[in-house]
């Protein structure tokens, strides 16, 4: 889970208000004779300290809570289609390594020409992919689909080849012949930068697969 980079900033009003209130109290206790001007200043200081403390408390309450990460169910591994040439295996290994290393992806499946070419990361219970409505739409439109919280979608049952407790899914098309399906262990965790990164890798992988697999029957 990522820490909040603004945590210290959110605490500043709380600390400033508390410190101001303590200093006002010390000054009041050490004053032998209280004047009217000092009394008015103390009242104003107390109000300002109270406002700062209130702002600090409100900021703590509205601080966005990071989604909880889970440990995906399954064993980690890497499985290639045995009929692939070494050049394609190398390309798939390179692409999947980049995705798993640079995004929140924990489980990855490459599906192409009705065949699973690669499973990597935390492996799901099934080794085969039967395209459901979501994946079919991705193949037809050649546009990615990002399910930010898989548990909220009735169509999650089609992703039975991913770990059962997968939290988020991206279906990234590989042209109109396949897709790269990515599973994350945290909902709402892919950023726009992640999506752009995944799209770039998918475009490179699509070019290689289209060029080298046309003459191979898997």
C-alpha positions as protocol buffer text, in pm:
chain_id: "A"
residue {
  index: 1
  type: UNK
  ca { x: 0 y: 0 z: 0 }
}
residue {
  index: 2
  type: UNK
  ca { x: 132 y: 343 z: -88 }
}
residue {
  index: 3
  type: UNK
  ca { x: 182 y: 591 z: 195 }
}
residue {
  index: 4
  type: UNK
  ca { x: 16 y: 932 z: 184 }
}
residue {
  index: 5
  type: UNK
  ca { x: 278 y: 1185 z: 64 }
}
residue {
  index: 6
  type: UNK
  ca { x: 79 y: 1471 z: 225 }
}
residue {
  index: 7
  type: UNK
  ca { x: 63 y: 1317 z: 571 }
}
residue {
  index: 8
  type: UNK
  ca { x: 305 y: 1567 z: 729 }
}
residue {
  index: 9
  type: UNK
  ca { x: 130 y: 1859 z: 560 }
}
residue {
  index: 10
  type: UNK
  ca { x: -205 y: 1747 z: 702 }
}
residue {
  index: 11
  type: UNK
  ca { x: -61 y: 1740 z: 1054 }
}
residue {
  index: 12
  type: UNK
  ca { x: 83 y: 2095 z: 1048 }
}
residue {
  index: 13
  type: UNK
  ca { x: -242 y: 2280 z: 1148 }
}
residue {
  index: 14
  type: UNK
  ca { x: -297 y: 2034 z: 1435 }
}
residue {
  index: 15
  type: UNK
  ca { x: 56 y: 2082 z: 1568 }
}
residue {
  index: 16
  type: UNK
  ca { x: 49 y: 2460 z: 1518 }
}
residue {
  index: 17
  type: UNK
  ca { x: -286 y: 2500 z: 1694 }
}
residue {
  index: 18
  type: UNK
  ca { x: -179 y: 2281 z: 1987 }
}
residue {
  index: 19
  type: UNK
  ca { x: 154 y: 2462 z: 2024 }
}
residue {
  index: 20
  type: UNK
  ca { x: -17 y: 2801 z: 2008 }
}
residue {
  index: 21
  type: UNK
  ca { x: -267 y: 2700 z: 2277 }
}
residue {
  index: 22
  type: UNK
  ca { x: 9 y: 2573 z: 2508 }
}
residue {
  index: 23
  type: UNK
  ca { x: 215 y: 2891 z: 2467 }
}
residue {
  index: 24
  type: UNK
  ca { x: -91 y: 3107 z: 2538 }
}
residue {
  index: 25
  type: UNK
  ca { x: -158 y: 2908 z: 2856 }
}
residue {
  index: 26
  type: UNK
  ca { x: 204 y: 2942 z: 2972 }
}
residue {
  index: 27
  type: UNK
  ca { x: 201 y: 3315 z: 2899 }
}
residue {
  index: 28
  type: UNK
  ca { x: -125 y: 3359 z: 3092 }
}
residue {
  index: 29
  type: UNK
  ca { x: 6 y: 3170 z: 3397 }
}
residue {
  index: 30
  type: UNK
  ca { x: 328 y: 3374 z: 3404 }
}
residue {
  index: 31
  type: UNK
  ca { x: 149 y: 3710 z: 3376 }
}
residue {
  index: 32
  type: UNK
  ca { x: 132 y: 3887 z: 3713 }
}
residue {
  index: 33
  type: UNK
  ca { x: -113 y: 4159 z: 3613 }
}
residue {
  index: 34
  type: UNK
  ca { x: -352 y: 4101 z: 3325 }
}
residue {
  index: 35
  type: UNK
  ca { x: -435 y: 4403 z: 3111 }
}
residue {
  index: 36
  type: UNK
  ca { x: -744 y: 4444 z: 2894 }
}
residue {
  index: 37
  type: UNK
  ca { x: -537 y: 4441 z: 2575 }
}
residue {
  index: 38
  type: UNK
  ca { x: -367 y: 4118 z: 2677 }
}
residue {
  index: 39
  type: UNK
  ca { x: -703 y: 3961 z: 2760 }
}
residue {
  index: 40
  type: UNK
  ca { x: -833 y: 4050 z: 2416 }
}
residue {
  index: 41
  type: UNK
  ca { x: -515 y: 3909 z: 2258 }
}
residue {
  index: 42
  type: UNK
  ca { x: -552 y: 3587 z: 2457 }
}
residue {
  index: 43
  type: UNK
  ca { x: -911 y: 3543 z: 2342 }
}
residue {
  index: 44
  type: UNK
  ca { x: -809 y: 3598 z: 1981 }
}
residue {
  index: 45
  type: UNK
  ca { x: -517 y: 3357 z: 2021 }
}
residue {
  index: 46
  type: UNK
  ca { x: -740 y: 3087 z: 2169 }
}
residue {
  index: 47
  type: UNK
  ca { x: -985 y: 3125 z: 1879 }
}
residue {
  index: 48
  type: UNK
  ca { x: -706 y: 3098 z: 1620 }
}
residue {
  index: 49
  type: UNK
  ca { x: -555 y: 2795 z: 1795 }
}
residue {
  index: 50
  type: UNK
  ca { x: -896 y: 2630 z: 1810 }
}
residue {
  index: 51
  type: UNK
  ca { x: -954 y: 2691 z: 1439 }
}
residue {
  index: 52
  type: UNK
  ca { x: -615 y: 2542 z: 1351 }
}
residue {
  index: 53
  type: UNK
  ca { x: -682 y: 2234 z: 1563 }
}
residue {
  index: 54
  type: UNK
  ca { x: -1027 y: 2195 z: 1406 }
}
residue {
  index: 55
  type: UNK
  ca { x: -883 y: 2223 z: 1054 }
}
residue {
  index: 56
  type: UNK
  ca { x: -619 y: 1964 z: 1140 }
}
residue {
  index: 57
  type: UNK
  ca { x: -880 y: 1721 z: 1272 }
}
residue {
  index: 58
  type: UNK
  ca { x: -1102 y: 1770 z: 967 }
}
residue {
  index: 59
  type: UNK
  ca { x: -809 y: 1706 z: 734 }
}
residue {
  index: 60
  type: UNK
  ca { x: -739 y: 1380 z: 915 }
}
residue {
  index: 61
  type: UNK
  ca { x: -1101 y: 1271 z: 874 }
}
residue {
  index: 62
  type: UNK
  ca { x: -1123 y: 1347 z: 502 }
}
residue {
  index: 63
  type: UNK
  ca { x: -786 y: 1192 z: 422 }
}
residue {
  index: 64
  type: UNK
  ca { x: -850 y: 929 z: 151 }
}
residue {
  index: 65
  type: UNK
  ca { x: -795 y: 577 z: 273 }
}
residue {
  index: 66
  type: UNK
  ca { x: -577 y: 360 z: 55 }
}
residue {
  index: 67
  type: UNK
  ca { x: -744 y: 39 z: -61 }
}
residue {
  index: 68
  type: UNK
  ca { x: -639 y: -274 z: 123 }
}
residue {
  index: 69
  type: UNK
  ca { x: -408 y: -511 z: -59 }
}
residue {
  index: 70
  type: UNK
  ca { x: -472 y: -884 z: -45 }
}
residue {
  index: 71
  type: UNK
  ca { x: -251 y: -1184 z: -101 }
}
residue {
  index: 72
  type: UNK
  ca { x: -374 y: -1349 z: -418 }
}
residue {
  index: 73
  type: UNK
  ca { x: -470 y: -1714 z: -386 }
}
residue {
  index: 74
  type: UNK
  ca { x: -246 y: -1941 z: -589 }
}
residue {
  index: 75
  type: UNK
  ca { x: 115 y: -2029 z: -651 }
}
residue {
  index: 76
  type: UNK
  ca { x: 359 y: -1809 z: -836 }
}
residue {
  index: 77
  type: UNK
  ca { x: 501 y: -1943 z: -1158 }
}
residue {
  index: 78
  type: UNK
  ca { x: 545 y: -1903 z: -1530 }
}
residue {
  index: 79
  type: UNK
  ca { x: 390 y: -2128 z: -1796 }
}
residue {
  index: 80
  type: UNK
  ca { x: 447 y: -2100 z: -2172 }
}
residue {
  index: 81
  type: UNK
  ca { x: 255 y: -2268 z: -2448 }
}
residue {
  index: 82
  type: UNK
  ca { x: 490 y: -2559 z: -2535 }
}
residue {
  index: 83
  type: UNK
  ca { x: 452 y: -2503 z: -2911 }
}
residue {
  index: 84
  type: UNK
  ca { x: 598 y: -2154 z: -2906 }
}
residue {
  index: 85
  type: UNK
  ca { x: 938 y: -2087 z: -3064 }
}
residue {
  index: 86
  type: UNK
  ca { x: 1211 y: -1957 z: -2837 }
}
residue {
  index: 87
  type: UNK
  ca { x: 1198 y: -1610 z: -2991 }
}
residue {
  index: 88
  type: UNK
  ca { x: 832 y: -1568 z: -2892 }
}
residue {
  index: 89
  type: UNK
  ca { x: 897 y: -1705 z: -2544 }
}
residue {
  index: 90
  type: UNK
  ca { x: 1172 y: -1449 z: -2499 }
}
residue {
  index: 91
  type: UNK
  ca { x: 943 y: -1167 z: -2613 }
}
residue {
  index: 92
  type: UNK
  ca { x: 665 y: -1281 z: -2381 }
}
residue {
  index: 93
  type: UNK
  ca { x: 906 y: -1316 z: -2089 }
}
residue {
  index: 94
  type: UNK
  ca { x: 1039 y: -965 z: -2149 }
}
residue {
  index: 95
  type: UNK
  ca { x: 695 y: -806 z: -2180 }
}
residue {
  index: 96
  type: UNK
  ca { x: 547 y: -985 z: -1878 }
}
residue {
  index: 97
  type: UNK
  ca { x: 850 y: -903 z: -1663 }
}
residue {
  index: 98
  type: UNK
  ca { x: 815 y: -532 z: -1740 }
}
residue {
  index: 99
  type: UNK
  ca { x: 444 y: -534 z: -1654 }
}
residue {
  index: 100
  type: UNK
  ca { x: 485 y: -731 z: -1332 }
}
residue {
  index: 101
  type: UNK
  ca { x: 783 y: -523 z: -1220 }
}
residue {
  index: 102
  type: UNK
  ca { x: 651 y: -176 z: -1298 }
}
residue {
  index: 103
  type: UNK
  ca { x: 278 y: -196 z: -1220 }
}
residue {
  index: 104
  type: UNK
  ca { x: 55 y: -340 z: -947 }
}
residue {
  index: 105
  type: UNK
  ca { x: -10 y: -646 z: -1166 }
}
residue {
  index: 106
  type: UNK
  ca { x: 34 y: -974 z: -978 }
}
residue {
  index: 107
  type: UNK
  ca { x: -118 y: -1217 z: -1227 }
}
residue {
  index: 108
  type: UNK
  ca { x: -88 y: -1206 z: -1607 }
}
residue {
  index: 109
  type: UNK
  ca { x: -236 y: -1411 z: -1892 }
}
residue {
  index: 110
  type: UNK
  ca { x: -159 y: -1367 z: -2264 }
}
residue {
  index: 111
  type: UNK
  ca { x: -440 y: -1501 z: -2483 }
}
residue {
  index: 112
  type: UNK
  ca { x: -390 y: -1504 z: -2859 }
}
residue {
  index: 113
  type: UNK
  ca { x: -556 y: -1687 z: -3150 }
}
residue {
  index: 114
  type: UNK
  ca { x: -786 y: -1878 z: -2912 }
}
residue {
  index: 115
  type: UNK
  ca { x: -485 y: -2009 z: -2720 }
}
residue {
  index: 116
  type: UNK
  ca { x: -315 y: -1921 z: -2392 }
}
residue {
  index: 117
  type: UNK
  ca { x: 45 y: -1833 z: -2475 }
}
residue {
  index: 118
  type: UNK
  ca { x: 159 y: -1740 z: -2128 }
}
residue {
  index: 119
  type: UNK
  ca { x: 55 y: -1742 z: -1764 }
}
residue {
  index: 120
  type: UNK
  ca { x: 282 y: -1567 z: -1518 }
}
residue {
  index: 121
  type: UNK
  ca { x: 279 y: -1433 z: -1164 }
}
residue {
  index: 122
  type: UNK
  ca { x: 22 y: -1581 z: -928 }
}
residue {
  index: 123
  type: UNK
  ca { x: -143 y: -1853 z: -1136 }
}
residue {
  index: 124
  type: UNK
  ca { x: -518 y: -1901 z: -1137 }
}
residue {
  index: 125
  type: UNK
  ca { x: -695 y: -2236 z: -1099 }
}
residue {
  index: 126
  type: UNK
  ca { x: -759 y: -2278 z: -1474 }
}
residue {
  index: 127
  type: UNK
  ca { x: -506 y: -2291 z: -1752 }
}
residue {
  index: 128
  type: UNK
  ca { x: -754 y: -2224 z: -2032 }
}
residue {
  index: 129
  type: UNK
  ca { x: -938 y: -1907 z: -2125 }
}
residue {
  index: 130
  type: UNK
  ca { x: -1300 y: -1910 z: -2235 }
}
residue {
  index: 131
  type: UNK
  ca { x: -1379 y: -1556 z: -2351 }
}
residue {
  index: 132
  type: UNK
  ca { x: -1684 y: -1408 z: -2179 }
}
residue {
  index: 133
  type: UNK
  ca { x: -1877 y: -1095 z: -2271 }
}
residue {
  index: 134
  type: UNK
  ca { x: -1613 y: -857 z: -2138 }
}
residue {
  index: 135
  type: UNK
  ca { x: -1320 y: -1018 z: -2318 }
}
residue {
  index: 136
  type: UNK
  ca { x: -1526 y: -1059 z: -2635 }
}
residue {
  index: 137
  type: UNK
  ca { x: -1602 y: -687 z: -2632 }
}
residue {
  index: 138
  type: UNK
  ca { x: -1233 y: -610 z: -2596 }
}
residue {
  index: 139
  type: UNK
  ca { x: -1150 y: -830 z: -2895 }
}
residue {
  index: 140
  type: UNK
  ca { x: -1425 y: -679 z: -3109 }
}
residue {
  index: 141
  type: UNK
  ca { x: -1364 y: -313 z: -3026 }
}
residue {
  index: 142
  type: UNK
  ca { x: -987 y: -343 z: -2976 }
}
residue {
  index: 143
  type: UNK
  ca { x: -1022 y: -110 z: -2679 }
}
residue {
  index: 144
  type: UNK
  ca { x: -903 y: -192 z: -2327 }
}
residue {
  index: 145
  type: UNK
  ca { x: -1140 y: -244 z: -2037 }
}
residue {
  index: 146
  type: UNK
  ca { x: -1036 y: -160 z: -1681 }
}
residue {
  index: 147
  type: UNK
  ca { x: -1246 y: -313 z: -1404 }
}
residue {
  index: 148
  type: UNK
  ca { x: -1137 y: -104 z: -1106 }
}
residue {
  index: 149
  type: UNK
  ca { x: -1298 y: -329 z: -844 }
}
residue {
  index: 150
  type: UNK
  ca { x: -1368 y: -674 z: -980 }
}
residue {
  index: 151
  type: UNK
  ca { x: -1591 y: -771 z: -687 }
}
residue {
  index: 152
  type: UNK
  ca { x: -1850 y: -514 z: -798 }
}
residue {
  index: 153
  type: UNK
  ca { x: -1899 y: -666 z: -1143 }
}
residue {
  index: 154
  type: UNK
  ca { x: -2132 y: -963 z: -1203 }
}
residue {
  index: 155
  type: UNK
  ca { x: -1916 y: -1050 z: -1503 }
}
residue {
  index: 156
  type: UNK
  ca { x: -1624 y: -1136 z: -1274 }
}
residue {
  index: 157
  type: UNK
  ca { x: -1713 y: -1506 z: -1311 }
}
residue {
  index: 158
  type: UNK
  ca { x: -1563 y: -1509 z: -1660 }
}
residue {
  index: 159
  type: UNK
  ca { x: -1219 y: -1444 z: -1513 }
}
residue {
  index: 160
  type: UNK
  ca { x: -1198 y: -1789 z: -1353 }
}
residue {
  index: 161
  type: UNK
  ca { x: -849 y: -1829 z: -1498 }
}
residue {
  index: 162
  type: UNK
  ca { x: -721 y: -1558 z: -1261 }
}
residue {
  index: 163
  type: UNK
  ca { x: -678 y: -1603 z: -884 }
}
residue {
  index: 164
  type: UNK
  ca { x: -1020 y: -1611 z: -717 }
}
residue {
  index: 165
  type: UNK
  ca { x: -958 y: -1303 z: -502 }
}
residue {
  index: 166
  type: UNK
  ca { x: -823 y: -1082 z: -780 }
}
residue {
  index: 167
  type: UNK
  ca { x: -920 y: -723 z: -698 }
}
residue {
  index: 168
  type: UNK
  ca { x: -878 y: -536 z: -1026 }
}
residue {
  index: 169
  type: UNK
  ca { x: -848 y: -640 z: -1390 }
}
residue {
  index: 170
  type: UNK
  ca { x: -727 y: -481 z: -1713 }
}
residue {
  index: 171
  type: UNK
  ca { x: -807 y: -648 z: -2045 }
}
residue {
  index: 172
  type: UNK
  ca { x: -561 y: -499 z: -2293 }
}
residue {
  index: 173
  type: UNK
  ca { x: -622 y: -596 z: -2658 }
}
residue {
  index: 174
  type: UNK
  ca { x: -348 y: -745 z: -2874 }
}
residue {
  index: 175
  type: UNK
  ca { x: -500 y: -632 z: -3201 }
}
residue {
  index: 176
  type: UNK
  ca { x: -818 y: -825 z: -3280 }
}
residue {
  index: 177
  type: UNK
  ca { x: -668 y: -1167 z: -3220 }
}
residue {
  index: 178
  type: UNK
  ca { x: -599 y: -1168 z: -2851 }
}
residue {
  index: 179
  type: UNK
  ca { x: -560 y: -983 z: -2525 }
}
residue {
  index: 180
  type: UNK
  ca { x: -333 y: -946 z: -2228 }
}
residue {
  index: 181
  type: UNK
  ca { x: -533 y: -994 z: -1908 }
}
residue {
  index: 182
  type: UNK
  ca { x: -380 y: -841 z: -1596 }
}
residue {
  index: 183
  type: UNK
  ca { x: -491 y: -903 z: -1239 }
}
residue {
  index: 184
  type: UNK
  ca { x: -406 y: -678 z: -943 }
}
residue {
  index: 185
  type: UNK
  ca { x: -423 y: -748 z: -570 }
}
residue {
  index: 186
  type: UNK
  ca { x: -554 y: -399 z: -488 }
}
residue {
  index: 187
  type: UNK
  ca { x: -875 y: -238 z: -622 }
}
residue {
  index: 188
  type: UNK
  ca { x: -858 y: 103 z: -793 }
}
residue {
  index: 189
  type: UNK
  ca { x: -481 y: 70 z: -811 }
}
residue {
  index: 190
  type: UNK
  ca { x: -386 y: 123 z: -1176 }
}
residue {
  index: 191
  type: UNK
  ca { x: -296 y: 481 z: -1260 }
}
residue {
  index: 192
  type: UNK
  ca { x: -327 y: 647 z: -1600 }
}
residue {
  index: 193
  type: UNK
  ca { x: 48 y: 616 z: -1632 }
}
residue {
  index: 194
  type: UNK
  ca { x: 19 y: 240 z: -1568 }
}
residue {
  index: 195
  type: UNK
  ca { x: -248 y: 211 z: -1837 }
}
residue {
  index: 196
  type: UNK
  ca { x: -30 y: 397 z: -2089 }
}
residue {
  index: 197
  type: UNK
  ca { x: 269 y: 178 z: -1999 }
}
residue {
  index: 198
  type: UNK
  ca { x: 65 y: -141 z: -2045 }
}
residue {
  index: 199
  type: UNK
  ca { x: -74 y: -17 z: -2377 }
}
residue {
  index: 200
  type: UNK
  ca { x: 276 y: 51 z: -2509 }
}
residue {
  index: 201
  type: UNK
  ca { x: 401 y: -294 z: -2415 }
}
residue {
  index: 202
  type: UNK
  ca { x: 89 y: -454 z: -2567 }
}
residue {
  index: 203
  type: UNK
  ca { x: 144 y: -270 z: -2897 }
}
residue {
  index: 204
  type: UNK
  ca { x: 502 y: -396 z: -2915 }
}
residue {
  index: 205
  type: UNK
  ca { x: 394 y: -750 z: -2829 }
}
residue {
  index: 206
  type: UNK
  ca { x: 113 y: -742 z: -3086 }
}
residue {
  index: 207
  type: UNK
  ca { x: 357 y: -651 z: -3363 }
}
residue {
  index: 208
  type: UNK
  ca { x: 581 y: -944 z: -3275 }
}
residue {
  index: 209
  type: UNK
  ca { x: 298 y: -1196 z: -3246 }
}
residue {
  index: 210
  type: UNK
  ca { x: 133 y: -1086 z: -3570 }
}
residue {
  index: 211
  type: UNK
  ca { x: 463 y: -1114 z: -3754 }
}
residue {
  index: 212
  type: UNK
  ca { x: 596 y: -1444 z: -3616 }
}
residue {
  index: 213
  type: UNK
  ca { x: 287 y: -1652 z: -3535 }
}
residue {
  index: 214
  type: UNK
  ca { x: 108 y: -1627 z: -3869 }
}
residue {
  index: 215
  type: UNK
  ca { x: 291 y: -1931 z: -4001 }
}
residue {
  index: 216
  type: UNK
  ca { x: 272 y: -2134 z: -3679 }
}
residue {
  index: 217
  type: UNK
  ca { x: -18 y: -2353 z: -3578 }
}
residue {
  index: 218
  type: UNK
  ca { x: -51 y: -2366 z: -3200 }
}
